[in-house]
């Protein structure tokens, strides 16, 4: 499903004069509401988001007023995402993998939340089924239809409520930006254009490796070709959380096992409600191929971990997580990863400027289950124009944030984000001609190319698979430490680029 993206969200993100308006001016956009109060307009809410990003480099709905939350609901789909916990429960972030929401104390807390909402929404005679908007999963989160200010205020006061967020407001922000110029999702959200690049030059943009695969030009900066003498990703399962994979790309289908890639598995799943596992965007196909494409006989691009197993999960329509369907898809994907004992690594090259606690819960669940999680620091499509800080969820402590740099290894790529949360960088852009790494196209064997922090993240996840296949008994923390020790800035961690460029050969036991 295509979205129409406003180039500015640039206005919803840039630090123009409006970003510095006073709190008094924020009230100018309040509109009459239907329940004896006022409803904040999208312009007021967007301006507040700007201010928070400008001052804190993050936005969480906890900082917004109840009026703003109500406005976000009424201008969107009216779905409020509520994280709950029993009275007196502590340290949920560290314990979330062990709780049972069907136990008495958790069930009691949930039922109290439902009673509170039904009462304040003035829905006498209604049941939980009437207000539950999205089927519940196994985490302590419930999505309810909410419209009244009194309900929001009561939830915020309740000790049972961890958060109450209008998750789908990202879609509203996109369509209500004050900049009226629009662009399609093909150019504004990382989708489209996964076509073969017939201009690739042999021995410059790629090198042919046995039996007949194309190794991308940037692999040499990470000594990946040398690392292949030590490990290939064998027996390591990687989950790519993205937009799915193309049903027409045989190398992510019937030809996943060919050449030097044998005995491995590929699974195609979907967690976004109402979707199929197939990639309608093109982005997921690229990410899956960069990480795990086979070292085959057909002349296509080879992935970093060509011996690894793959689980492709379609969790969203594009790289900007904006709707409640996509939030649910991403949350359920990380929960699925946590519940899959054989999944070691999760890679997601998608994100948003808004912190989404439902996704954060699921990421902590997966991390606490021993998964090593890589997320993209951010790429400047329309939805992040003017903002180059680390986006959510790469900004979380529980994930490994990755961004891309030019081949001089000192400058970020033209569209890549940077910041203190970044852990690693990947060389993925030639300064001379903007050439990006190779990927599998939507169909056929002629490679496409892909850029941004997206490809950097999938590459880094592939390196992690190489390391874990070399040291299969080690924990996620131990594998991450090996990668850090093999990186260029290990002795002098950067505030922009983290530990730097990983030497995959050293990380897998090589000597240089």
SVG drawing of the C-alpha trace seen along z (x, -y; Angstrom):
<svg xmlns="http://www.w3.org/2000/svg" viewBox="-26 -33 74 62">
<polyline fill="none" stroke="black" stroke-width="0.4" points="0.0,0.0 1.5,-3.3 1.7,-6.3 2.0,-10.0 4.8,-11.6 5.3,-15.3 8.8,-16.4 8.6,-18.2 7.9,-16.4 11.0,-18.6 8.8,-21.2 7.9,-18.8 11.5,-18.2 13.6,-21.2 14.7,-23.8 13.1,-26.8 11.9,-29.9 8.7,-28.1 10.7,-25.7 11.4,-28.5 7.9,-29.8 6.8,-30.2 4.6,-27.8 2.0,-30.6 1.9,-30.5 1.3,-26.7 -2.2,-27.4 -3.1,-29.4 -3.9,-26.2 -6.4,-24.7 -9.8,-24.0 -13.2,-23.4 -13.6,-19.8 -16.6,-17.6 -16.2,-16.9 -16.2,-20.3 -12.5,-21.1 -10.3,-22.0 -8.5,-19.7 -5.0,-20.5 -4.6,-20.9 -2.0,-18.9 0.0,-22.2 0.3,-22.6 1.3,-19.0 3.8,-19.0 5.4,-22.2 5.7,-20.6 7.4,-17.6 9.8,-20.0 10.7,-21.7 11.3,-18.4 13.5,-17.1 15.4,-20.4 16.0,-20.4 16.3,-16.7 16.9,-14.9 14.0,-12.7 10.2,-12.8 8.1,-10.8 4.4,-11.3 4.9,-11.5 6.2,-15.0 3.0,-16.1 -0.1,-17.5 -3.3,-15.4 -4.9,-17.9 -2.2,-17.1 -2.7,-13.3 -6.4,-13.7 -5.8,-15.8 -3.4,-13.2 -6.1,-10.6 -9.0,-12.6 -7.0,-13.6 -5.9,-10.0 -7.5,-6.6 -8.4,-7.2 -6.4,-4.2 -4.6,-4.7 -1.8,-2.2 -1.7,-1.5 1.2,0.3 0.1,1.7 1.5,3.5 0.2,4.7 0.2,2.3 3.7,2.2 5.4,4.1 9.0,2.9 11.8,3.3 9.6,4.5 12.3,3.7 14.6,6.3 11.8,8.8 9.5,8.5 10.6,11.8 9.5,13.7 6.0,12.3 2.7,14.0 -0.1,11.6 -2.6,14.4 -1.7,14.7 -4.1,13.3 -2.2,10.1 -1.7,9.1 -5.2,10.0 -6.6,7.9 -4.5,4.9 -5.8,5.3 -9.4,5.6 -9.0,2.4 -7.7,0.5 -10.7,1.7 -13.2,0.6 -11.5,-2.8 -11.7,-3.4 -15.3,-2.2 -16.4,-4.4 -14.6,-7.6 -15.6,-7.1 -19.2,-6.9 -19.8,-3.5 -22.1,-1.9 -23.3,1.4 -20.3,1.9 -17.8,4.7 -14.0,5.0 -14.6,6.4 -16.3,3.1 -13.2,0.9 -10.3,3.3 -8.9,2.0 -6.1,4.5 -5.8,8.1 -3.6,8.5 -0.3,10.3 1.7,11.7 3.2,8.4 1.3,6.2 0.0,3.8 -3.6,3.1 -4.8,0.9 -8.2,-0.8 -10.5,-3.2 -10.3,-6.4 -11.6,-9.9 -12.3,-11.8 -9.8,-14.0 -11.1,-12.7 -10.1,-9.2 -6.5,-10.2 -6.2,-12.2 -7.4,-9.2 -5.1,-6.8 -2.1,-9.1 -2.9,-9.2 -3.3,-5.5 -0.4,-3.6 -1.3,-0.7 -0.4,-2.6 3.2,-2.6 2.4,-4.7 -0.6,-5.8 0.4,-6.8 -1.5,-7.6 0.6,-5.3 -0.8,-6.1 0.0,-9.8 2.9,-9.4 0.5,-9.1 -1.2,-12.3 2.1,-14.1 3.0,-13.1 -0.2,-14.4 -0.5,-17.6 2.9,-19.1 2.7,-22.8 4.9,-22.2 2.4,-21.3 4.8,-19.8 4.5,-16.1 6.4,-13.1 5.4,-9.5 6.6,-6.7 8.9,-5.6 11.3,-8.4 10.3,-9.5 10.2,-6.3 12.9,-4.0 10.6,-2.1 10.7,-1.7 13.5,-1.5 14.8,2.0 15.7,2.5 18.9,4.0 21.8,1.6 23.2,2.3 26.0,-0.3 28.0,1.7 31.7,2.0 33.6,5.2 36.6,5.0 35.5,1.6 32.0,1.9 32.4,5.6 34.7,8.6 33.6,12.0 34.2,14.7 33.8,18.5 31.7,20.1 30.1,17.1 28.9,14.4 29.5,10.7 31.2,9.4 30.4,5.8 33.2,3.2 32.8,2.2 33.5,5.6 37.2,5.1 37.0,2.2 35.8,4.7 38.0,7.6 34.9,9.6 36.5,11.6 39.2,12.6 36.8,13.4 35.1,15.9 38.1,18.2 37.1,18.3 33.3,18.4 30.3,18.0 27.4,17.6 26.7,21.4 24.1,22.5 23.3,18.9 19.7,17.7 19.2,14.0 15.8,12.3 15.3,9.4 12.4,7.2 11.5,5.1 9.0,5.0 9.3,8.6 11.2,10.2 10.2,10.2 8.3,13.3 10.1,13.0 13.7,13.1 14.7,16.8 17.9,16.2 15.6,15.5 13.5,18.4 14.1,21.7 17.7,20.8 18.6,19.7 20.8,22.9 23.2,22.9 26.9,22.8 28.8,22.5 25.6,21.8 24.1,25.1 22.1,26.8 20.4,23.6 16.9,22.5 14.7,19.5 11.4,18.6 9.0,15.9 6.6,14.5 4.3,11.5 3.4,9.7 1.8,6.6 -1.9,7.1 -3.6,7.4 -0.4,8.1 1.4,10.9 5.1,11.9 5.8,10.4 7.8,7.2 5.7,4.5 8.4,1.9 11.7,3.3 13.6,2.3 13.2,5.6 14.5,7.6 17.7,5.4 18.3,5.9 17.8,9.6 20.1,10.0 22.9,7.8 22.9,9.9 22.4,13.5 22.2,13.7 23.8,17.0 27.3,17.3 26.0,18.9 26.4,19.8 24.2,17.3 26.3,14.1 24.1,12.3 25.3,10.4 26.5,12.4 25.6,11.5 27.9,11.0 26.8,14.1 26.1,16.4 26.0,19.5 23.4,18.2 19.8,19.1 17.2,16.4 13.8,15.4 12.3,12.5 9.4,10.8 7.2,8.3 6.4,5.9 5.7,2.7 4.9,1.1 8.0,-1.1 10.9,-2.2 8.9,-4.9 7.0,-3.2 3.9,-5.4 0.6,-3.5 -0.7,-1.3 -0.7,1.6 3.1,1.1 3.7,0.6 1.9,3.8 3.8,5.5 7.2,4.5 6.3,5.2 5.0,8.7 8.1,9.3 10.5,8.7 8.2,10.8 8.4,13.6 12.2,13.3 12.3,13.6 10.2,16.7 12.3,18.3 15.1,20.1 17.1,20.6 17.1,16.9 20.3,15.3 20.4,12.0 17.7,9.4 18.3,6.6 15.9,3.8 16.6,0.9 13.4,-1.0 12.4,-3.6 10.7,-6.7 11.3,-10.1 8.7,-9.2 9.6,-6.9 7.0,-4.0 6.9,-2.2 5.0,0.8 8.0,1.5 10.4,0.7 8.7,3.4 9.1,6.0 12.7,5.1 13.6,5.5 11.7,8.8 13.9,10.1 17.1,8.7 16.5,10.3 15.9,13.6 19.5,13.4 19.1,11.8 21.6,9.5 19.7,6.6 20.9,4.2 19.0,1.0 19.6,-1.7 20.6,-5.1 18.6,-6.8 18.6,-7.8 17.3,-11.2 14.2,-10.4 11.4,-12.9 10.2,-11.9 13.5,-12.7 14.5,-15.8 16.5,-18.2 17.1,-15.8 20.4,-13.9 20.3,-12.5 19.8,-8.8 16.2,-7.8 14.1,-5.3 14.6,-2.4 18.3,-2.7 18.4,-5.3 17.6,-2.5 20.4,-1.2 19.2,2.4 20.1,2.3 23.3,1.9 22.9,-1.3 24.7,-1.4 25.3,-4.1 27.1,-4.5 30.2,-6.4 32.0,-7.3 35.1,-5.4 37.4,-8.0 35.9,-6.5 35.7,-10.0 32.5,-11.4 29.0,-10.1 27.2,-9.2 25.2,-12.1 21.9,-10.8 23.1,-9.0 22.5,-10.0 25.1,-10.1 25.2,-10.6 26.4,-9.4 24.1,-6.3 25.9,-4.9 27.9,-1.8 29.4,-0.9 29.9,-2.4 30.0,-0.6 31.7,-1.9 28.9,-2.1 29.4,-5.2 32.1,-6.2 33.0,-9.9 33.9,-10.2 30.7,-8.9 28.2,-8.1 28.4,-4.4 26.5,-2.2 26.9,1.5 25.3,4.3 22.0,6.0 19.6,8.4 17.1,6.7 13.4,7.5 13.9,10.2 16.8,11.6 20.5,11.9 21.8,8.4 22.4,6.6 20.8,3.4 22.4,1.0 21.3,-0.3 22.5,-3.1 21.9,-4.8 22.2,-3.5 19.9,-0.7 22.6,1.1 25.1,0.4 22.8,2.1 22.2,5.2 26.0,5.5 26.8,5.2 24.2,7.9 25.9,10.1 29.3,9.6 27.7,10.6 26.5,13.8 30.0,14.6 31.4,14.0 28.6,16.1 29.1,19.0 32.8,18.9 32.0,18.9 28.6,20.6 28.6,21.2 29.1,17.5 26.4,15.1 25.1,12.0 27.2,9.8 30.3,11.8 29.8,11.6 29.2,7.9 32.4,7.5 34.4,9.4 33.0,7.0 33.9,3.9 37.4,5.2 38.0,5.7 36.8,2.2 38.9,-0.8 38.0,-3.1 38.0,-0.5 40.6,-2.4 39.0,-5.8 35.3,-5.5 33.8,-8.3 30.8,-10.4 29.5,-10.2 30.7,-6.8 31.0,-4.6 33.6,-1.8 34.1,-2.6 34.7,-0.1 34.7,3.6 37.5,5.8 35.5,8.9 38.6,11.0 40.0,10.1 36.5,10.5 36.3,14.1 39.8,15.1 42.0,13.8 45.2,11.9 44.9,8.7"/>
</svg>
